[in-house]
């Protein structure tokens, strides 16, 4: 560290930036742990689960009904990922039959609001996006 109160040296600045990036995460770095969380948050089902939970707590079956097309296996896996990432809280009640509810954590709510903004933008611009897609690259049914 620079012992005087002068401006930091180039080496100190670089070290400070590296330290800041390590604390904050650098999604562009191959080994950054944020990439795995980003993969979970931005997966097709991750985005939809987060948005579905924005209004409040839901049971597994209600989530599955709300998110058309998701298999039971993929929904369970996505919920496990989001729970492990601190985005979703799972509350299991000790009842017969088992009763489990899912809700967003404060971090999950923040993330859900961000991906909801992205999907709102996508839906607003969908006609232009579809028009920009050439016939050669159009998805097939």
N, C-alpha and C positions, 0 to 999 in steps of 0.2 A: 504494500500500500504506500502511496505517496505521503511521506512524513509531513510535508508542508501543506498549507491550505491552498495550494495552486491547483490548476486544472489537472485532471488525471492524465497519466501517460497513455499512449496508444495501447500498450499491453494491458494496463489496468482497465481501460475502456472495453477492450475485447474480452477480458476475463469477466467483467461485469455483465456484458451482453450475453456471454455464454451461460453464466450463472442464472441470469434472468430467463433465458430461453429454457433452461433445464427446469426451473421452477414452474414456469408458465406452460411449457410444452411447445414443441415445434412440429406441427402436423406435417410439414414437408420433409422432416427427417425420417428415414426408413425405420429407425428403431424407436421412434417416439410412441409411448404407450397411448397417447391420445388417438392414434389411428384406429386401434381396436374399438375404443369407445365410439369414435366417429362412425365406424362401420355399423355398430349396433343402432346408433341413433338415426342414421340415414338409410338404413335398410328399408325395403318396401314395407315390411310389417312393423319395424320399429317406429317409423314415422306415423303410421296409422294407429298404432297402440297409444303413442303419446298423445295424439290429437283426440282419440276416443276418450282418454282419461281426463282431458282438460276440464270438462264440466263437473267431474267428481268421481267418487268411488264406484267401481263396477265389479261384478262377479265374472268369473271366467266365461261362463255360458253367455252372459250379456255382451261381453267383449267379442266373442266369436260371432254372435248374431249381428253385431254392429259392423264388424269388419268383414264384409262379404269376400269369400274366396280363400280365406286363411284356413289352413288345416289345423286340426287340434294339436298336432305335433309341432307345427311351426309357431303357433301362438304360444304354446308352453315354452318352447325354446327361446322365443323372443322375450317373453316375460322374465325368464331366468336371466338372460343377458342384461336386460334393463334393471333388474333388481340388483345383480352383481355390480353394475355400474353406478348404483346409487340413484337411479332415476325413478324407480318404482318401489313402493312398499307393499309387501305381501302380508296380509293378515289372515292367518288360519284360525278358525273357530273350532273349538273342541266339541263338535257335535256329530251326530249321526243322522243323515249322511253328512260327509265333510262339507264345510262351508268356507270358501276362501274369497277374500275381497282384495282388489288391487286399487291403489291410489298413487298419485304422483307425489314424490318428495318435493321439497322446495326447489332443489336443483332440477328435478324432472319437470316441474312446472315451467321453469325458465327455459329449458331446452324445448319443451313442447310448444311454447309460445313462438320460439324461433322457427321451428319446422312448420308450424301452422302458418306463419307469415310467408314462408317459401311456398307452401301449397296454395295459399290464397293468391300469391303472385302467379303461380302456374295456371290456376283455374281462370284467373282474369285474362291472361294472355294466351290461353289455349287455342283460340281460333288462329291467331297469328303464328303460333308455334306449329300448329298442324299445317297451315298454309306453307310454311317455310320448309316443311319436310317434303323432299322430292318423292315422286311416285316410286322411284327405284329403291328408296330407303324406307318406305312406309312399312310399318309393322303389319304382319299378316295375322289373320284371325286364327 
